[in-house]
């Protein structure tokens, strides 16, 4: 089993998987005030809950968009497993041709998602990852990563709206009943949920026009399951995309060089 860790701005996803199966997936809150020991305790508890022993873990790999946490969580993983984890970044073999102005600046999570999508789906592919930020990444029909967009995530937009207004309340992510809201709650929910769905649809239209051909549409991330069903495009929700991408990258970077 591989221990795969996706370190996001709001949550850290911890998963245990092998080439055929995901055994567990848990989320813990991202907190850069925690020490490596505190994270080690959290990881130990997750493994114990799922009855995973130290010897069951072959190795580990991390992707991170929170650089201050790289060292403490790497140390925590080593405390628990006895092995230092791989970290997705510059110099790692990805098998992906990154056609960007500066490939080294592309976020590790975006590369991981592209690697996983490229291995499973037919290109061209547009991948929506809806977390603290919403990103759309594009892999062309030749398997090249060619870019995308970054914009505020659903919860970030909602929190900004609520915190910067005097009378607007926090809302739940229930499915809107209609586009024209009849009260403040409905108006906010429609704006956040239908607005984000329309944003995805609009960006997909523009991206496919630039590609010159239809694309396979994939979504992952915590908010995708709420928003993508409201889109006019058919978008496949793939919650394990990043963990599977980490598994692929682990294999690519730990293969024995037998002759």
Secondary structure, DSSP 8 states (H G I E B T S, - for coil): -EEEEEE-SSEEEEEEE-SS-EEEEEEEE--TTS-HHHHHHHHHHHHHHTT--GGG--EEEEEES-THHHHHHHHHHHHHHSS--EE-STT---S-EE-STTGGGS-HHHHHHHHHHHHHS-SSEEEEEESSEEEEEEE-TTSEEEEEEEEE-HHHHHHHHHHT-SS---------S-SS-SSHHHHHHIIIIIHHHHHHHHHHHHHHHHHTS--EEEEESTTHHHHGGGSSS--EE-TTHHHHHHHHHHHHHH-----
